[in-house]
């Protein structure tokens, strides 16, 4: 065991670099996936058949093809067509497109789940389609979609493990190098713990976003109240009964 920890200490620079690359890919891929999710999710609801059909084709293509193949295509095939892309950019692009396609269905489904009464109210208020969506409908849909987007974010984190195929030194690559100087159980045990910690932090952030989104809709306490760990109080100041 002492030899394993000595090997880990010696491999800390490589492991640290791997964690940094994994976090960069996760954040970059998640931001791109969010933009794509919202864009395609909204386009998939358009009445214009050309826009809606284009969105459906893109969604089904990237959901229906392998992330590994997409990654290889951008990194190994595109240079043969005269377009050479940096490895980090390719990783973020592939992750963003793939998980963005899945997220688009989450966005579309969440918008469709907003009660019909809310849509009718926006019509009664004579709001424009843009005002209707961004001021009334989307904030409610956002609160509904966060749990599903959280699951996709964790899946995206785990999906970063394949980028070692395109020369990036991510956490999985660093783990494999650590295994060469320690035993397999120890090396992959360390990797499991690190992946879990990153996923847990991401989950906490997404949970905080969900609490804040629901509070803005008047459906729960604020984030500050949630973090205060105090019992909810009724109007007369007495502790509420849970």
N, C-alpha and C positions, 0 to 999 in steps of 0.2 A: 504493500500500500504506500509505503514511503517513497518508493521509486515512481509510483504513479503521480503522486503530488509533485515530486521533483520534475517529472516530465511536463506536468501541467504548468508549473511556474516557468519552465523554459519555453513553453509554447504560448505563453500569455500574449506576447505581441501579435502572433498570428491569429490567435483566438479573438483578440480585441479587434483586429482588422476585419475578421470574418463577421463579428457581431455588427460592426459599423456598416459593412456592405449590406448585410441582411436588413438592417433598420432602414438604410437609404432606399433599398429596393421596395421595402414594404410601404414606406411613406410615399415615395414617388409613384409607385404603382397604384396605391390606394387613391391618391389625389386624381390621377389620370382616370382611374376607373370610376370615380364619383362623377367627374365631368361627363364621361361617356355614358354612364348610367342615366343621368338626368336628361342629357340630350337625346339619346335614343329612346328612353322611356316616354318622353313627351312626344317625339316624332311618331312613335308607334300608336299614338292616340289621335293623330291628325285625321281629318276626314279626307284630305287630299290623298288619293290612292298612290300617287307617285312617291310622296314623302313617306307615307306609312309603309308602302311596299319596300322602299329602300332600307328603312330602319329594320324591318323584319328580316330582310336578307342578311344584313350585317350581323344582327343579333344571332340568327340561327347558324351563320357561318362560323362565328368565333365560339359559339357554344358547342357546335357540332364537330369541331376539329381539335386535335390534341394540342395542349399548351406546349409540349416539347417540340412538336413539329413546327408550330408557329415560331417558337424561339429559334430553331435551327434555320427556318426559312429566312428570317430577318438577318441572322448573323452569318450564315454560310452561303445562302442563295443570292441574296440581294447584292453582295459584292460582285458576283458574276454578271449582274445586270448593270454594273457601274455605280452602285450605291453602297458605300461602305459606312457602317454605323458603329459608334463606340459600344463596347460591351454593356456598360451600365445603361446607356440609352436603350439598347435592344431589350435588356431585362425589364426595364420599366415599361417600355412600349408593349411587350408581349403580355406582361401581367395586367397592365391597364386595359388592353383590348379584350383579353379573355374574361377577366372578372367583371369588366364593365358591361359585357354582353349579358352576363348573369344578373348583374345589378339592375340593368334596364328593365328586366321583367319584374324585379322587386318594386322599382319606381312605378311602373305602369299599374301593377296590381294594387299598390298602396293608394294611388290616386283614384282608382276605380272603387276602392273600399270606403272612400269618404261618403258619408250618408247623402242620399239624394236631396234631402231637405236643404243641405248646405249649397248645393248647386242651384236649387230653386231660389234660395235667398239671394244669391249673387245676381241672378237674372232680374229679380224684383228690384234690386238696388241699381239696375242699369249699369253695371260695371262692364268695362271692356273685357274681352277674353284674357288679355295679359293681366289686368288688375284682378280679375276673378281667380286666375291661377295663382299668382304670387302673393296676393294679400289674404286670400281666404282658403283656397283648396290646398295648395302646396304645404303651408305650415302644418295643417292637420295630417296630410299624407306623410310628411317628414317624421312626425312622432310615431306613425305606424310602421315606417320602413326601417327605423334604426336597429331594432333587434335582428332583422334579417341581414342588414348590411354589416352588423357586427360579426355574424357567422361568416359572411363572405370575406371580411377583413382577416379573420383568423385563418381561413383557408388560403388566402393570398400569402400570408406570412409563411405558411408551410410550403406553398408553391415556390417560394424563392429558393428552395433547396436544389432546384434543377439548374440554376445558373452556373454551377461549377462546370457544366458542359460547354460553356462559352467563355472559359478562361477567367471567370470572376472568382475571387477568393472569398467566398461566403462562409457562413458558420458551418455548413455541412462539409465543405472542403477542408476547413481548419480542423474539424473533428476527425476526418479521415487521416490527416497528417499526425494528429495527436495519437491516434490508434497505433501508428507505426512505432511510437516510442513508449507506449504504455499498453495496457490490455484493452480488449474490445469493450468489456463491460464498463470499465471506468470511463473510457473516452466517450462512448455514446450515452452513458449516464450523465456526464457533464453537459453534453449537448441537449439532452432532454430537459434538464433543469433550466438551461439558458433559454431555450425555445418557450418553455412554460412561463418563465418570468416576463419575457417580451409579450407573449399573448395575454398574460394577466394584466399588464399595464395597459395594453390596447383596449382590453375589455372594460377596465375602469374608466378610461377616457370616453368610450362609447356610451357607457352607462350614465356618465355625467351629462353627455349631450342629450340623452333620452330624458333624464330628469328635467333638464332645462327646457327642452322642447315641450314637454307636457305641462310644465309650470306656466309657460307663455300662453298656453291654451286654457289655463285655469283648472287643470286636472291634477294638481299635486303640489307639493312643497317646492320651494326654490332650491337650487343647488347649495346655496349657503345654509339653508335650513337642514338639508339632507346631510351636510358635512358636520353640522353642529352636534349630531347625535342626541338631540333633545327630544323629549316626547312631544308629539303634536298637541296643541292646546286649543280648546274651544274658544268661542267668542268671549265668554265670561272669565277667561283666564284660568279655568280649571283644566287639569290634565285630561286629555281625551282618552276614552276607553278604546283599546284596540281589540 
